[in-house]
Amino acid sequence: MPSDDGLDRWISDLRDHLANGDLAGIRPVEVGHGTRHLAGESTIRVMLNDLDDLNDPAWRQERLCGLRDDFRRLRELLG
């Protein structure tokens, strides 16, 4: 499901920031699912891993939509 709001590019940039260590020490970000208890970097790492693991066609589309909504919320919170 390609994004028409620039989200795919933003996620790609987020991956780069994570790989470069730019997100070390980021405060918790509340995007639901108990994320307020995790370091922001951990939440982002989990979300990106979840996105990468969406290979099961039985639930992929539903989970992808929910995960993309979470990334939109994260983008708004991080600015």
C-alpha positions in Angstrom: 0.0 0.0 0.0 2.0 3.0 -1.2 1.6 6.3 0.6 0.6 9.5 -1.1 1.3 11.6 2.0 5.1 11.2 2.1 4.9 8.6 4.9 7.0 6.0 3.0 9.9 8.5 2.6 9.6 9.6 6.2 9.8 6.0 7.4 12.9 5.5 5.1 14.5 8.6 6.7 13.5 7.3 10.2 15.4 4.0 9.4 18.5 6.0 8.5 18.3 8.1 11.7 18.0 4.9 13.7 20.9 3.3 11.9 23.0 6.4 12.5 22.3 6.4 16.2 20.4 9.7 15.9 17.5 8.4 18.0 19.6 7.2 21.0 18.1 8.7 24.2 14.9 9.8 22.6 12.1 10.1 25.2 9.2 7.7 25.3 6.6 8.4 22.6 3.0 7.4 23.3 1.5 5.8 20.1 -0.5 3.3 22.0 0.1 -0.3 23.0 2.0 0.6 26.1 4.7 2.5 24.3 4.9 5.2 27.0 6.9 2.7 29.0 9.6 2.2 26.4 12.4 4.4 25.3 11.5 6.2 22.0 14.3 4.4 20.2 12.9 1.0 21.3 9.4 1.9 20.2 10.7 3.0 16.8 12.8 -0.2 16.4 9.8 -2.4 17.3 7.6 -0.6 14.9 10.1 -0.8 12.0 10.7 -4.5 12.8 6.9 -5.1 12.8 6.7 -3.4 9.4 9.4 -5.6 8.0 7.7 -8.8 9.3 4.4 -8.2 7.6 4.6 -11.3 5.4 1.6 -13.3 6.5 -1.1 -12.4 3.9 -3.9 -13.5 6.4 -3.4 -10.5 8.6 -0.9 -8.3 6.7 -3.3 -5.8 5.3 -5.2 -5.1 8.5 -1.9 -4.9 10.5 -0.3 -2.7 7.9 -3.1 -0.2 8.0 -2.9 -0.1 11.8 0.9 0.2 11.8 0.8 3.0 9.2 -1.6 4.9 11.5 0.8 4.4 14.3 3.7 5.8 12.2 1.5 8.8 11.3 0.9 9.4 15.0 4.6 9.0 15.7 5.4 11.5 12.9 3.0 14.1 14.4 4.5 13.6 17.9 8.1 13.8 16.8 7.4 16.8 14.5 
